[in-house]
């Protein structure tokens, strides 16, 4: 599965992450957000491939349901 984590804070940015499981995506998303110093409430996720493929905007406070 692949997901894009978008950041719309002081600047606009995104990262693409990949994992074999939903739980792996969640862990990686939070690790990458923290590493970059992004504010959770200014992030949203989008699944771009995998068995749960969908294109939905989600606030990071809902990332556990989004990914």
Backbone as CSV, one residue per row, in Angstrom:
resi,resn,N_x,N_y,N_z,CA_x,CA_y,CA_z,C_x,C_y,C_z
1,UNK,0.841,-1.173,0.000,0.000,0.000,0.000,0.887,1.237,0.000
2,UNK,0.422,2.263,-0.713,1.105,3.553,-0.719,0.127,4.628,-0.293
3,UNK,0.654,5.606,0.424,-0.155,6.743,0.851,0.658,8.016,0.692
4,UNK,-0.056,9.103,0.468,0.564,10.420,0.438,0.126,11.145,1.699
5,UNK,1.086,11.705,2.411,0.784,12.530,3.568,1.055,13.966,3.138
6,UNK,0.023,14.786,3.161,0.122,16.185,2.745,0.252,17.076,3.970
7,UNK,1.046,18.145,3.821,1.205,19.124,4.887,0.859,20.499,4.336
8,UNK,-0.029,21.196,5.031,-0.424,22.556,4.658,-0.264,23.454,5.875
9,UNK,0.973,23.743,6.216,1.270,24.581,7.373,1.939,25.861,6.929
10,UNK,3.112,26.127,7.475,3.879,27.319,7.103,4.274,27.269,5.631
11,UNK,4.271,26.086,5.077,4.548,25.846,3.660,3.761,24.613,3.235
12,UNK,3.707,24.316,1.954,3.004,23.142,1.431,4.042,22.068,1.093
13,UNK,3.783,20.827,1.475,4.708,19.736,1.175,3.936,18.424,1.236
14,UNK,4.583,17.353,0.806,3.984,16.027,0.915,5.092,14.988,0.915
15,UNK,4.762,13.806,1.435,5.657,12.660,1.362,4.838,11.460,0.925
16,UNK,5.484,10.531,0.269,4.847,9.273,-0.122,5.472,8.181,0.735
17,UNK,4.610,7.404,1.377,5.085,6.310,2.218,4.509,5.006,1.700
18,UNK,5.177,3.917,2.033,4.735,2.599,1.561,4.946,1.574,2.660
19,UNK,3.989,0.668,2.797,4.067,-0.407,3.780,3.191,-1.563,3.318
20,UNK,3.414,-2.713,3.883,2.612,-3.893,3.544,1.315,-3.985,4.326
21,UNK,1.150,-3.119,5.335,-0.049,-3.196,6.168,-0.552,-1.803,6.524
22,UNK,-1.805,-1.762,6.931,-2.404,-0.513,7.376,-1.685,-0.020,8.633
23,UNK,-1.423,-0.913,9.550,-0.728,-0.529,10.781,0.656,0.020,10.469
24,UNK,1.334,-0.586,9.504,2.650,-0.101,9.101,2.580,1.304,8.530
25,UNK,1.543,1.582,7.735,1.354,2.934,7.194,1.133,3.945,8.304
26,UNK,0.319,3.579,9.279,0.037,4.482,10.395,1.311,4.822,11.155
27,UNK,2.080,3.801,11.496,3.321,4.020,12.246,4.296,4.879,11.457
28,UNK,4.454,4.559,10.186,5.378,5.313,9.339,4.917,6.752,9.155
29,UNK,3.609,6.953,8.984,3.077,8.312,8.812,3.408,9.178,10.014
30,UNK,3.129,8.692,11.214,3.399,9.476,12.410,4.895,9.691,12.616
31,UNK,5.715,8.693,12.313,7.166,8.841,12.452,7.698,9.916,11.503
32,UNK,7.237,9.901,10.258,7.701,10.874,9.268,7.208,12.287,9.586
33,UNK,5.982,12.399,10.063,5.443,13.707,10.455,6.261,14.295,11.594
34,UNK,6.535,13.482,12.599,7.331,13.939,13.744,8.749,14.303,13.329
35,UNK,9.351,13.494,12.456,10.716,13.744,12.002,10.836,15.100,11.302
36,UNK,9.798,15.477,10.568,9.811,16.741,9.834,9.339,17.932,10.671
37,UNK,8.814,17.662,11.858,8.332,18.738,12.714,7.002,19.317,12.250
38,UNK,6.254,18.545,11.456,4.956,19.008,10.967,3.922,18.943,12.085
39,UNK,2.990,19.873,12.076,1.891,19.873,13.043,0.810,18.906,12.545
40,UNK,0.436,17.955,13.390,-0.533,16.917,13.012,-1.821,17.485,12.427
41,UNK,-2.326,18.556,13.050,-3.614,19.102,12.621,-3.549,19.783,11.252
42,UNK,-2.354,19.942,10.706,-2.197,20.564,9.394,-1.824,19.546,8.317
43,UNK,-2.044,18.262,8.628,-1.739,17.178,7.697,-3.007,16.411,7.333
44,UNK,-2.985,15.820,6.156,-4.061,14.922,5.743,-3.460,13.843,4.861
45,UNK,-4.161,12.718,4.752,-3.618,11.562,4.037,-4.510,11.149,2.873
46,UNK,-3.889,10.448,1.940,-4.598,9.964,0.758,-3.967,8.630,0.363
47,UNK,-4.787,7.579,0.286,-4.301,6.277,-0.180,-4.177,6.354,-1.699
48,UNK,-3.014,5.968,-2.247,-2.848,6.044,-3.699,-2.708,4.675,-4.355
49,UNK,-2.461,3.627,-3.578,-2.450,2.279,-4.142,-2.579,1.256,-3.027
50,UNK,-2.968,0.066,-3.402,-3.091,-1.015,-2.434,-4.509,-1.508,-2.349
51,UNK,-4.732,-2.496,-1.506,-6.049,-3.118,-1.421,-7.112,-2.185,-0.874
52,UNK,-6.707,-1.163,-0.123,-7.663,-0.196,0.412,-7.637,1.093,-0.394
53,UNK,-7.396,0.999,-1.685,-7.253,2.187,-2.520,-8.496,3.069,-2.437
54,UNK,-8.281,4.312,-2.100,-9.333,5.321,-2.088,-8.682,6.682,-2.076
55,UNK,-9.411,7.680,-2.380,-8.862,9.025,-2.434,-9.720,9.927,-1.553
56,UNK,-9.373,9.969,-0.286,-10.144,10.735,0.693,-9.221,11.657,1.467
57,UNK,-9.686,12.871,1.717,-8.923,13.781,2.569,-9.268,13.481,4.025
58,UNK,-8.235,13.428,4.849,-8.441,13.165,6.275,-7.481,14.014,7.085
59,UNK,-7.965,14.590,8.125,-7.100,15.289,9.066,-6.273,14.228,9.794
60,UNK,-5.080,14.571,10.242,-4.230,13.588,10.883,-4.806,13.089,12.214
61,UNK,-5.708,13.831,12.821,-6.342,13.320,14.032,-7.256,12.145,13.702
62,UNK,-7.524,11.950,12.414,-8.326,10.807,11.962,-7.500,9.823,11.163
63,UNK,-6.184,9.945,11.189,-5.336,9.110,10.333,-5.524,7.630,10.622
64,UNK,-5.871,7.276,11.852,-6.066,5.868,12.155,-7.256,5.290,11.411
65,UNK,-8.226,6.161,11.051,-9.346,5.699,10.239,-9.074,5.933,8.748
66,UNK,-8.177,6.880,8.439,-7.920,7.242,7.049,-7.045,6.223,6.345
67,UNK,-6.074,5.701,7.056,-5.125,4.782,6.419,-5.446,3.360,6.831
